[in-house]
Amino acid sequence: MKKVTSLALCTALLVALGAPLHAKSTPKKGFETTKKEQIRKLETRMERIQKRLACVKKAQSSAELKECSKKYPLVKRKRLKKKK
């Protein structure tokens, strides 16, 4: 019983001491990095829109239009997990 209590106490102590160290070690994102990330994401969206536009212009039938929308979606789709 003493071993279990001492083990729990040691674990709690290590977690309490380790939390501030972990919080200090993770750097916060600055303005420049946030700005670069947003620019990169928007440029990626712009490229996808341009590809979809070219695909739609080339399309000859409604089936090809559907294929364009599947190939180049404007909104990122999340895949849902099947529930058992």
C-alpha positions as CSV (number, residue, x, y, z in Angstrom):
1,M,0.0,0.0,0.0
2,K,2.9,2.3,0.8
3,K,4.5,1.6,-2.6
4,V,1.3,2.5,-4.4
5,T,0.9,5.7,-2.5
6,S,4.5,6.7,-3.0
7,L,4.3,5.9,-6.7
8,A,1.1,8.0,-7.1
9,L,2.8,10.9,-5.1
10,C,5.9,10.8,-7.3
11,T,3.8,10.7,-10.5
12,A,1.8,13.7,-9.4
13,L,4.9,15.6,-8.4
14,L,6.6,14.9,-11.7
15,V,3.5,16.0,-13.6
16,A,3.2,19.2,-11.6
17,L,6.9,20.1,-12.1
18,G,6.9,19.1,-15.8
19,A,3.9,21.1,-16.9
20,P,5.5,24.6,-16.5
21,L,8.7,23.3,-18.3
22,H,6.6,22.1,-21.2
23,A,4.7,25.3,-21.4
24,K,7.9,27.3,-21.6
25,S,9.5,25.1,-24.2
26,T,6.8,25.4,-26.8
27,P,7.3,28.7,-28.6
28,K,4.4,30.9,-29.5
29,K,3.8,31.7,-33.1
30,G,4.8,35.2,-34.1
31,F,3.0,37.5,-36.5
32,E,5.3,36.7,-39.4
33,T,4.9,33.0,-39.2
34,T,1.1,33.3,-39.0
35,K,1.2,35.6,-42.0
36,K,3.3,33.2,-44.0
37,E,1.0,30.3,-43.2
38,Q,-2.1,32.2,-44.2
39,I,-0.4,33.3,-47.5
40,R,0.6,29.7,-48.3
41,K,-3.0,28.4,-47.6
42,L,-4.6,31.1,-49.8
43,E,-2.1,30.5,-52.6
44,T,-2.9,26.8,-52.5
45,R,-6.7,27.6,-52.7
46,M,-6.1,29.9,-55.6
47,E,-4.2,27.2,-57.5
48,R,-7.0,24.7,-56.9
49,I,-9.6,27.2,-58.1
50,Q,-7.5,27.9,-61.3
51,K,-7.2,24.2,-62.0
52,R,-10.9,23.7,-61.5
53,L,-11.7,26.6,-63.7
54,A,-9.6,25.2,-66.5
55,C,-11.2,21.8,-66.0
56,V,-14.7,23.3,-66.3
57,K,-13.8,25.2,-69.4
58,K,-12.5,22.0,-71.0
59,A,-15.6,20.0,-70.0
60,Q,-17.9,18.6,-72.7
61,S,-20.6,17.0,-70.6
62,S,-22.2,17.1,-67.2
63,A,-20.3,14.0,-66.2
64,E,-17.0,15.8,-66.8
65,L,-18.3,18.8,-64.7
66,K,-19.0,16.4,-61.8
67,E,-15.5,14.9,-62.2
68,C,-14.0,18.4,-62.0
69,S,-15.8,19.1,-58.8
70,K,-14.6,15.8,-57.3
71,K,-11.1,16.3,-58.6
72,Y,-10.7,19.9,-57.4
73,P,-13.0,20.5,-54.3
74,L,-13.1,24.1,-53.1
75,V,-13.8,23.1,-49.5
76,K,-11.7,20.5,-47.8
77,R,-13.8,17.5,-47.1
78,K,-13.4,15.5,-43.9
79,R,-13.8,11.8,-44.2
80,L,-16.2,10.4,-41.7
81,K,-15.4,7.3,-39.8
82,K,-17.8,4.5,-40.2
83,K,-19.6,3.6,-36.9
84,K,-19.8,-0.1,-36.1
